[in-house]
Amino acid sequence: MFSLSTAGILYASRNIDIPRKVVYRPRKKSTNNFKVDKSCRIGRTYDDFLNFMKEHLDMPVVEIDSVEGRLLHKLQALQLATSFRTTI
């Protein structure tokens, strides 16, 4: 109903006629326009990794994952998980 009155579809009602509409602020639009250059992924696909591991069977595999936590007092928590695996 709020969006209908804003769009002008409900001609009989205005914002002042809907008390909650006047109280609420409009939602902020997301400004996340972060784009990654796709050329940095050339030669780094999972198929490339499998082909490399077929050629180098004695090579150990180490996986490192990072997890960003909540922002607390201007310090952001970061957790690193490391796993060593012997098979693909």
N, C-alpha and C positions, 0 to 999 in steps of 0.2 A: 504494500500500500504506500510506503514511503517513496519508493522509486517511481511508482505511478504518478504520484502528485508532483514529484520533481520533473518528470518527463512531460508533464502537462496533459496527461491522458485523463486524469480526474479534474475536470474543469470546475466542479462545484467546490472543491476543497483547495485550500492554500496551505502553506507551511504553518501559519499561525493557527489554523484550525486543528492541527495535529500536535498536541503538546509535546510528545516524545520527539517529534521531528525537530523541534526548535532546540531541545536540550542536547541532542547528540551532535557531535562533530562529524564531518565527513571523514571517511577512512582515508589514510594516506596510501598513495599508490606506490608500488614497489619500484625502486630505482636501481635494481640489480641488473646492470647491463654488462656484466663480466663475460667476455668472450675469450675462448682459448684458441690459439693458432693451431689448426689441425696438422700442420706440417711437422710439429714436434712429436707426433705419434707414429711417424713412418718408421717401420722396422721395430716397433715396440708392441706388436699385437701378441695375443696369446699363441697364435699359430707360429709366429716367429720364435717365441720362447720354446715351444715344443720341438721345433726343428733344431734349435740350438742345443737342446738337451739330448736329442738323439745323436748329435755329433760329439758331444762332450758328456759321456755317461758318468765319468768320475767327478764331475763338478758338483759341489754341494750347493743346495738351494737355501737361501735365507729370505724369509718374508718379514717385512716391517710394515705395520699398520699404525696410523696415527688417528687419534680420536680427539676432537676439540670439545671441551666441556663448556660449562656456563661461565659467563663473565662475572667474577666476584671481585668487587673493590678494585676495579681496573686491572686485575690480573686474570688472565685466561688460563684455565687448566688444560693441559695437554697430556695425553696418555699415549705412550709408545708400547706396542706389543710386538715382540720379536719371536719368531718361530723358526726353528731349524728343521728341515725335513729331508728325508733320505730318498723318498720316491716321488715321482711326479703325480 
